[in-house]
Every structure is written in structure tokens, then in C-alpha cells.
């Protein structure tokens, strides 16, 4: 019998991720925050360009005296008050301990801005990348720096080597993991399922059959939105990757990521077609913005709670988009999750953030080491819970697969997510995030959006992406 994920005790994280080593290109931004068109500095949202932060400064106490008076800036994609604010709060803990200043700036347009900053010779000290492949791109150009052995040794105490492998390029480590995302989830209302007589699907075939049953009954099975600024389209790429991983297996998936298998290989086209056909079926999708492409990926949280649709396949961070007051569980009106099923095994799609350094200074490496630590994970989780109102039932939207992090800081639902990260096998990192930037954060997203809009078909879209793959 398939496990339920609501109330599962926390367990140590120690699992094997099956994914190609990143030698090529997040989340195409694969959206990790609830912002709209904002840039956030030091946890305070403001529109337009980044403003000077309000990072904490202190004389320290028990910290590293060599860091006192130093400054470090960090740039990343997380830009909502909750996520960017919690990031700054967690950095402030380290800053206060060491009498230094650390400023975080987050922008939804991170993918574009980091290219501009690096190309213009003005990179941040540290950037937190949703795309391991982008770290590999900057490693190839000589812009990001190799992680010093002492920092890598410290970070390795909490992170499985497979998480580290995502930013290891040809045997050299360039990144430090700091955030983990579980993508193979379907959000739903257990009471709505019970009322209408629906059961959680056990296989992928069952899932598609359930969609057909719901449509036949006049119920809308899915909420879908793919708008995400310059990363518009990534929810479609996630769905496609889920299908490929389940139908073709991890070895094929990894060969596709590294282009040993062409992007337009028939199983890939079949997966893209399956998703596009499902979404375009009359009565299959509710989109809060009026169309799938015009609906921000997080805007359907209210719709799910209101019963406009019955399911939403989205990562653990989707909890950040639920309306205030949403309760999680199996009770009346509550929201829960089930595993996005497979016909064989329990493969999972994962994502996350990795930090990379552009500047070689002691204070930069000290912050890099902190970002990869259990102390950071615990401070970030605690801060994000507080910024969402506090309380033992608050779902933060943040996860860390650091095995030394305090899992008691997470709710039962979140501990269930960590359990799935522990037991899911095989586990594969988001493919588009590992592909070259011009593909994973470029042509794949563009063609996905065109396909959803009906401007192309799956074969033509896959052919265009294949043609864009760099030599």
C-alpha cells in the first residue's frame, strides 16, 4: 500500500539521487517564491531595481574576529517578503555573531540580471542559483570560483555527495547546496475527494484515468498556470520531466539531460504531447488568470481551496501560495498532498538552490560555509515560519536535505516531504536546470509556452529546442 505523507515522523536524510553530473545548465527559475514583479533587499520588498539592504551589523560575540567589519553581498532569485526576508534573517544570525554585514538582494529576474552583472564585470560576492547548469556555465567561463577544501569538508558533513555533485564540474566543486525542493507532489482537498467519491491514484495510468473521470463528471481536475516572468513555461517543463522520468527511467532521463539522447527523441515528444493534450482537453484545467500562460504559477492556491479545481501538481513550496488561514490535513476543507504516481517504483523530481562565489575573500568563504550548514538551515526555517505568522502548524515553504538540520522545526506535513526525499528512488534533479542555460532557461521555456498557447506542436517545439543546443 502506498504511504500517506501527512503525519510521518522525521528521519535522517540519507538517499541516493540519480542525476547527471551538472556539466551543463533553476529552475529555469523554477519558481521558488511568491513575489510578483518585485526585487527584495534585506527582506523588504520594493519594486524596480534593487535598493540598499538593511543587513545586520554587530560587534559580534564569540564569532570570528577576523570577520569583524567585513561586508558580503548575496544575490538570488527568492524575492518575496517571506523568502527573501527569511534569507536575510538567517544571514543576520551569522553577521551578528561575527560583527560583519551581509546583504541579500533577491529578484525574480535573477537569470537575466546575473548574466548582466557578470558580463559587466560587477558580479555579486555570492549568488544563489536555482540552476546547477548555470553554475557550470560560469565555471566554464572562469567566473565562479572553486570551493576551498576546508569549506567543502565542512559542508560535506551535512550534505550527501549526490547533492554536491549537481555543482561539481569535471571533478571540481563550484557550488554549495542550501535549499531542497520536492516537486513530485499533487495538492488536493481530501474532503472534496471523499465527497465526490474519488480515490488517490496509485499509478500514472490511474492519474490520467482520474482526470478523465473528473471531466466526465463535470469536475475540473487541474489548476495550472505557467507564468513566471522571464522563466514563464517552467511548470510545463516540470510536468514533462516527471513523465519522462516515470516512463523511461533514470538512465534515459540523465542521457537526455546531457544530450547523449537528442532533445527531440520520440519519448520526449510523447511526454510533451501527453502534457499538452491533457491541459488542452475541454474541462481539464482551471486557470485563475483566464489562460494557462497568463496565470502566474502560484495564483491557483485560492482556486484549489475554493474547489475551482480538485488537484494541483506542484512542489512543496506551493504552500507559500495558499491563502492565509489554509489548514493542512485530512479534515473538512483542509489541503493535503499525495505523491505524483508512477507505474513502476517511486521516482521523484527534486530541485533546490546552490550558492557559488565570484570573489575570493575570507569573509566570502565564511558565508559560503555557513550557507551549507545545518545552522543556516535551522535559522532559515525558523525565520520563514515567523515571517508567515509563527506557530507550530505553519508550513514555511522551505526544506533542507542537510542531514544535520533539526527536523523538529518542521510540521508533520513537511516532515513527510523530508521522508519522501529520503525514500524516493530514483531521485533526479530538475532536467531543465541542468541543461545549458540557452536551453534550460531559454528555448525549452520558450517552446513550452508556445506549445501551451497552441502556436506550435510538440514535435516542432522539440525540434526547435534540439536545434538550439550548443555545440
Secondary structure in CASP SS format (residue, H / E / C, confidence):
PFRMAT SS
TARGET T0000
AUTHOR 0000-0000-0000
METHOD secondary structure of the structure
MODEL  1
X C 1.00
X C 1.00
X C 1.00
X C 1.00
X C 1.00
X C 1.00
X C 1.00
X C 1.00
X C 1.00
X C 1.00
X C 1.00
X C 1.00
X C 1.00
X C 1.00
X C 1.00
X C 1.00
X E 1.00
X C 1.00
X C 1.00
X C 1.00
X C 1.00
X C 1.00
X C 1.00
X C 1.00
X C 1.00
X C 1.00
X C 1.00
X C 1.00
X C 1.00
X C 1.00
X C 1.00
X C 1.00
X C 1.00
X C 1.00
X C 1.00
X C 1.00
X C 1.00
X E 1.00
X E 1.00
X E 1.00
X E 1.00
X C 1.00
X C 1.00
X E 1.00
X E 1.00
X E 1.00
X E 1.00
X C 1.00
X C 1.00
X C 1.00
X C 1.00
X C 1.00
X C 1.00
X C 1.00
X C 1.00
X C 1.00
X C 1.00
X C 1.00
X C 1.00
X C 1.00
X C 1.00
X C 1.00
X C 1.00
X C 1.00
X H 1.00
X H 1.00
X H 1.00
X C 1.00
X C 1.00
X C 1.00
X E 1.00
X E 1.00
X E 1.00
X E 1.00
X E 1.00
X E 1.00
X C 1.00
X C 1.00
X C 1.00
X C 1.00
X H 1.00
X H 1.00
X H 1.00
X H 1.00
X H 1.00
X H 1.00
X H 1.00
X H 1.00
X H 1.00
X H 1.00
X H 1.00
X H 1.00
X H 1.00
X H 1.00
X H 1.00
X H 1.00
X H 1.00
X H 1.00
X C 1.00
X C 1.00
X E 1.00
X E 1.00
X E 1.00
X E 1.00
X E 1.00
X E 1.00
X E 1.00
X C 1.00
X C 1.00
X H 1.00
X H 1.00
X H 1.00
X H 1.00
X H 1.00
X H 1.00
X H 1.00
X H 1.00
X H 1.00
X H 1.00
X C 1.00
X C 1.00
X C 1.00
X C 1.00
X C 1.00
X C 1.00
X E 1.00
X E 1.00
X E 1.00
X E 1.00
X C 1.00
X C 1.00
X H 1.00
X H 1.00
X H 1.00
X H 1.00
X H 1.00
X H 1.00
X H 1.00
X H 1.00
X H 1.00
X C 1.00
X C 1.00
X C 1.00
X C 1.00
X C 1.00
X C 1.00
X C 1.00
X C 1.00
X H 1.00
X H 1.00
X H 1.00
X H 1.00
X H 1.00
X H 1.00
X H 1.00
X C 1.00
X C 1.00
X C 1.00
X C 1.00
X C 1.00
X H 1.00
X H 1.00
X H 1.00
X H 1.00
X H 1.00
X C 1.00
X C 1.00
X E 1.00
X E 1.00
X C 1.00
X C 1.00
X E 1.00
X E 1.00
X C 1.00
X C 1.00
X E 1.00
X E 1.00
X E 1.00
X E 1.00
X E 1.00
X E 1.00
X E 1.00
X C 1.00
X C 1.00
X E 1.00
X E 1.00
X E 1.00
X E 1.00
X C 1.00
X H 1.00
X H 1.00
X H 1.00
X H 1.00
X H 1.00
X H 1.00
X H 1.00
X C 1.00
X C 1.00
X C 1.00
X C 1.00
X C 1.00
X C 1.00
X C 1.00
X H 1.00
X H 1.00
X H 1.00
X H 1.00
X H 1.00
X H 1.00
X H 1.00
X H 1.00
X H 1.00
X H 1.00
X H 1.00
X H 1.00
X H 1.00
X C 1.00
X C 1.00
X C 1.00
X C 1.00
X C 1.00
X E 1.00
X E 1.00
X C 1.00
X C 1.00
X C 1.00
X E 1.00
X C 1.00
X H 1.00
X H 1.00
X H 1.00
X C 1.00
X C 1.00
X H 1.00
X H 1.00
X H 1.00
X H 1.00
X H 1.00
X H 1.00
X H 1.00
X H 1.00
X H 1.00
X H 1.00
X H 1.00
X H 1.00
X H 1.00
X H 1.00
X H 1.00
X C 1.00
X H 1.00
X H 1.00
X H 1.00
X H 1.00
X H 1.00
X H 1.00
X H 1.00
X H 1.00
X C 1.00
X C 1.00
X C 1.00
X C 1.00
X C 1.00
X C 1.00
X C 1.00
X C 1.00
X H 1.00
X H 1.00
X H 1.00
X H 1.00
X H 1.00
X H 1.00
X H 1.00
X H 1.00
X H 1.00
X H 1.00
X H 1.00
X H 1.00
X H 1.00
X H 1.00
X H 1.00
X C 1.00
X C 1.00
X C 1.00
X C 1.00
X E 1.00
X E 1.00
X C 1.00
X C 1.00
X C 1.00
X C 1.00
X C 1.00
X C 1.00
X C 1.00
X C 1.00
X C 1.00
X E 1.00
X C 1.00
X C 1.00
X C 1.00
X C 1.00
X H 1.00
X H 1.00
X H 1.00
X H 1.00
X H 1.00
X H 1.00
X C 1.00
X C 1.00
X C 1.00
X C 1.00
X E 1.00
X E 1.00
X E 1.00
X C 1.00
X C 1.00
X H 1.00
X H 1.00
X H 1.00
X H 1.00
X H 1.00
X H 1.00
X C 1.00
X C 1.00
X C 1.00
X C 1.00
X C 1.00
X C 1.00
X E 1.00
X C 1.00
X C 1.00
X C 1.00
X C 1.00
X C 1.00
X C 1.00
X E 1.00
X E 1.00
X E 1.00
X E 1.00
X E 1.00
X C 1.00
X C 1.00
X C 1.00
X C 1.00
X C 1.00
X C 1.00
X E 1.00
X C 1.00
X E 1.00
X E 1.00
X E 1.00
X E 1.00
X E 1.00
X E 1.00
X E 1.00
X E 1.00
X E 1.00
X E 1.00
X C 1.00
X C 1.00
X C 1.00
X C 1.00
X H 1.00
X H 1.00
X H 1.00
X H 1.00
X H 1.00
X H 1.00
X H 1.00
X H 1.00
X H 1.00
X H 1.00
X C 1.00
X C 1.00
X H 1.00
X H 1.00
X H 1.00
X H 1.00
X H 1.00
X H 1.00
X H 1.00
X H 1.00
X H 1.00
X H 1.00
X H 1.00
X H 1.00
X H 1.00
X H 1.00
X C 1.00
X C 1.00
X C 1.00
X C 1.00
X C 1.00
X C 1.00
X C 1.00
X C 1.00
X C 1.00
X C 1.00
X C 1.00
X C 1.00
X C 1.00
X C 1.00
X C 1.00
X C 1.00
X C 1.00
X C 1.00
X C 1.00
X H 1.00
X H 1.00
X H 1.00
X C 1.00
X C 1.00
X H 1.00
X H 1.00
X H 1.00
X H 1.00
X H 1.00
X H 1.00
X H 1.00
X H 1.00
X H 1.00
X H 1.00
X H 1.00
X H 1.00
X C 1.00
X E 1.00
X C 1.00
X E 1.00
X E 1.00
X E 1.00
X C 1.00
X H 1.00
X H 1.00
X H 1.00
X H 1.00
X C 1.00
X C 1.00
X H 1.00
X H 1.00
X H 1.00
X H 1.00
X H 1.00
X H 1.00
X H 1.00
X H 1.00
X H 1.00
X H 1.00
X H 1.00
X H 1.00
X H 1.00
X H 1.00
X H 1.00
X H 1.00
X C 1.00
X C 1.00
X C 1.00
X C 1.00
X C 1.00
X H 1.00
X H 1.00
X H 1.00
X H 1.00
X H 1.00
X H 1.00
X H 1.00
X H 1.00
X H 1.00
X H 1.00
X H 1.00
X C 1.00
X C 1.00
X C 1.00
END
